[in-house]
Amino acid sequence: MTWAERISPAVRAIPPSGIRRFFDIVAETKGVVSLGVGEPDFVTPWHIRESCVYGLQQGYTAYTSNYGLLELREEIAKNCAASYGVNYDPRKEVLVTVGVSEALDLAMRAILSPGDEVLVPEPCYVSYKACVSLAGGVPVTVPTRMADCFRVTVSQLEELVTPRTKALLIGYPNNPTGAIMSKAELEGIAAFALKHDLIVISDEIYASLTYDGAHTCFASLPGMRDRTILLNGFSKAYAMTGWRIGYALSNPDFIGAMTKIHQYTMLCAPITAQVAAVEALRHGQCNMLRMVEEYNRRRRLMVDGFKTIGLDCFEPKGAFYIFPSIKQTGLSSLAFAEELLKAEKVALVPGDAFGESGEGFVRCSYASSTANLSEALTRIGRFVKKYI
Amino acid sequence: MRELLELLEKDHTLTVAQLAVMLDKPQDEIAALIKQFEADKTIVKYQTIVNWEKAGADRVTAIIEVRITPQREVGFDAIAERIYRFPEVRSLYLMSGAYDLLVIVEAKTLKEAAQFVSTKLSTIEGVISTTTHFMLKQYKEAGVILEDEEEDRRLVVSP
């Protein structure tokens, strides 16, 4: 038996991340203007970094409770109550994790039994389906379309739900499409979850980056608080990607189960990052709003840019991505991304990295300077002209 | 319009077309606003921040605390005007505290700056005393860190 054959079948079965694959191609090219970055281009605001340094000076270097620093959990609960009117007990219903990625993995492992199905609207964040599979579940893809503004509809869900369906995993505002869901649409989904007795895992990491309207927190909908595992974190809103701090909010049973896994794997999130996260929640609102304002301006620039280029493009209402269709060029997403990289040295991410439903699209991040975005748009325009 | 002014303060090379798209307003509205701001001196000047040390130019900046006797009816303003009219004076502020005016003077040499203080500034009627400090190094100017070491450390492609 080879070494490769000794790898667990579950791990062998999941494909490597499409983003990773494309990164390897990009890494060999020099002088690239990148729209491929899924993280803020702002550095973590100085007051947050400074609080971490101060924390270290104060001797914050030990383990914290498995649940996370109580101080941080209290701030998280307070913030959620103030923003969405949903109250959680910081002692039993809040878990601080190593990024939302860990929280997602914990949620899946805590609730799934082998063969349980999870409905996953697509295109979606690269980890969603893999986390379901790794936890022994079966991801059931719910394809969304540009014509529906990449929103999932109840009728689609009704078609795919089976007696084995245990949960629904949604991520709005969405990475990679920038789609959001209105309150009314989410209410429809909530009724569907109630009807079929489903758990809803709602990844709201981009909640603060919602433009032209307020974000609806799924747990705030009637009857959804205890049925929902709400995931959020500090990476996007506070430009803290490398700190790896996320959190999960739910009823004490789900949070308790997730904490059990967490304590045997991570033990706790790094204390230095938790100290910084407390500062972010206490004093970071102004900086956050300034960043959101800036993303919003760039978003308009990108929508206008793609309109001028002539590619079909849905107007994103959240996150910091735009997801134009490249079907008119006749190229596949990967071919488009590779050819563009070769011809014009612009990096973006092929849509199929986010599932089959992403084929025919590319993800462009506007977490970059205005000058970079303008340059990238000029180059993409020049490239696309050869095909349409 | 605060947003427009903020954008221009940060980068005045943005075109009217770009500004219009970013602010979701018609181009002619943006152009008219800019014209109006320029006319009423809300926008005073478009300026480039230069790191002169890097450019290899020798310059001396003196920061001078000035105590003055306020004058009837005009208070500090008349003396302030006499001072700020000198081309050597880069900035002038009325202060609270131990002194009245803070004058920032730029000269080619130390001698030139000292001469300005002794022959022009101190001799103005109403100036009681001056305390001159010479600037040794400039780290930040108008909100911009001059030797910013923070670069984009992100991977070129990430999820």
Boltz contact constraints between the chains, C-beta under 6 A:
constraints:
  - contact:
      token1: [A, 19]
      token2: [B, 159]
      max_distance: 6.0
  - contact:
      token1: [A, 22]
      token2: [B, 157]
      max_distance: 6.0
  - contact:
      token1: [A, 23]
      token2: [B, 157]
      max_distance: 6.0
  - contact:
      token1: [A, 26]
      token2: [B, 156]
      max_distance: 6.0
  - contact:
      token1: [A, 26]
      token2: [B, 157]
      max_distance: 6.0
  - contact:
      token1: [A, 32]
      token2: [B, 156]
      max_distance: 6.0
  - contact:
      token1: [A, 34]
      token2: [B, 156]
      max_distance: 6.0
  - contact:
      token1: [A, 36]
      token2: [B, 157]
      max_distance: 6.0
  - contact:
      token1: [A, 37]
      token2: [B, 154]
      max_distance: 6.0
  - contact:
      token1: [A, 37]
      token2: [B, 158]
      max_distance: 6.0
  - contact:
      token1: [A, 38]
      token2: [B, 158]
      max_distance: 6.0
  - contact:
      token1: [A, 38]
      token2: [B, 159]
      max_distance: 6.0
  - contact:
      token1: [A, 39]
      token2: [B, 154]
      max_distance: 6.0
  - contact:
      token1: [A, 39]
      token2: [B, 158]
      max_distance: 6.0
  - contact:
      token1: [A, 43]
      token2: [B, 150]
      max_distance: 6.0
  - contact:
      token1: [A, 126]
      token2: [B, 159]
      max_distance: 6.0
  - contact:
      token1: [A, 297]
      token2: [B, 22]
      max_distance: 6.0
  - contact:
      token1: [A, 300]
      token2: [B, 21]
      max_distance: 6.0
  - contact:
      token1: [A, 300]
      token2: [B, 22]
      max_distance: 6.0
  - contact:
      token1: [A, 300]
      token2: [B, 24]
      max_distance: 6.0
  - contact:
      token1: [A, 301]
      token2: [B, 21]
      max_distance: 6.0
  - contact:
      token1: [A, 301]
      token2: [B, 22]
      max_distance: 6.0
  - contact:
      token1: [A, 304]
      token2: [B, 21]
      max_distance: 6.0
  - contact:
      token1: [A, 347]
      token2: [B, 156]
      max_distance: 6.0
  - contact:
      token1: [A, 347]
      token2: [B, 157]
      max_distance: 6.0
